[in-house]
Amino acid sequence: MNQPGSNYADAIGAVKVTTSGDYTYVVNTTNLIIIRHYESSADTYVAGTNIAQSIEVDSVTSEFIRTATLNVNDFVPLGTQVDYYLSADGGAHWEIVTPGVLHEFVNPGSELQWRAELVGPNDKSLHIYDLTIDYFYNEAPSIPLITDPGIVSTTSSVQVSWAASSDDAGVDHYELQIDTVNGFTTPTTYNVSGITRTVTGLTNGTYYFRVRAVDIWELAGDWSDVVDIEVQITGLDLEWWVYVIVGGGLVLLVLIIVIAVRVRKKKAVATR
């Protein structure tokens, strides 16, 4: 530290020498010397734009990181500038953030990193003393418990219900699937806002049902257990008065046809 022709104090025999910001602290057995220094290892002093970038902050979670708040303790003197960025997808997309303000990612992901772009002249430097990130990663909704609708249905409709799922962000809707095969190769899917749905238009056969929850971030949970129902309809699922109207209509239609035929025959004889 003691250089020829300099005014720096001699640090020989010092107990501790620490550099922080623009100052160097020299501690010995008798006193503490604080020295104002220039262009030390703690300063940048490189004119233009320089980038500081972190490695992956979170490597544990496999869920999507949706929001984060960057908190920073820095020193930005007049004539310098620093812009902060966060990436939730491993640096594929960088999104500028305001320190201390909650940021919602346009491109969520599971690999969080931070970045700082430092701008300044060659005669002064800004400093970043410490930086922390509070972030929220989205967990998938819990699996809903579906109620077995029964074994046999003699109607063409069935009501399917399930217990509500829980989610840290909130459930937006449920996806109910129905198929004639247990593998759900060509299912019909219904988006349901509640926890029950009446499925209509069923014909004779076996149907399989399953349901899952989707949260407000469009993250879907796992499918529930599969339940099935066997539909056996012996006749049309209609009210008795429908049969009376339809039956009466058929009789009336037959009478009209017979009368029309007779009238035509009479007209044909009269024209001879």
C-alpha positions, 0 to 999 in steps of 0.5 A: 500500500505504501508507494514511493511519492504517495501520501498513503499510510503505511500498512505494514504490520496492519492487523486488517486491511479492507476495501469497501466502496471508495475507501480503504480501512487499515486497522493496526494495534493502535488506531484505524486509518481510513484512506480515500482511494482511486481506481482500486479493485472495488471500482469499475472506472471503465467508460461505457456500458458494462454488464454484471450477470449472475449464475442460476439463482434457483436450481431446486424448484421445477415449477414455474417462477411467476413473480419476483421482487429485486431488492438492491443496495447500491450507490449511483453517483451523478453521471452514472446509471444502472439498469436491472433485469431478471430472467425466469427462463435461464437468460432466454428472455431478460425483463427490465425491473424496478428495484423494490417493485413486484415484477410479473414475468412475461416469460415465466420459467424455472431458472431464475437469474439477475443482470445489471447493466452499469453505465458511467464515465472513466472518472467515477464509478457506481457500486452495488453493495448487496442484492436479494430477490424475493420470488414466487414459484407457482405450484400445481393445484392439488388433485380433485377427488371425483365422485363415482357417478354410479354403475348403471344409468337408464337415462341419457345424462349423468351428473359428475361431481368432485371435491374442490382442489387447493392452489397457492395462486387460486383455481381458475377452472376444472377440465372434465374429460369423458371417453369410451375408452379408459386410455382417453385417446379421443376424449371430450373435454369440458371446461367447468367453473364449478365442481359439477357438470351434467353430461348429456347425449349418452347412448348405451355403453360404458363411459369413463370420467376424470377431472383436473384443476387449472389455476389462474396461471394456466398451470394444470394439476394431475388428473384424478382417479378414473370413474366409469358408468354403464349406460343402459337405456331401454327406450327413449328418455322422454316424458309420458306426454311426449309419447301421447303427442307423438303418438297422436300426431302419427295417428292424425298424420295417417288419417290425413294421408288416407283422406287425401288418397280417397279425395284424389280417387273421387276427383279422378273418377269425376273427371272421366 
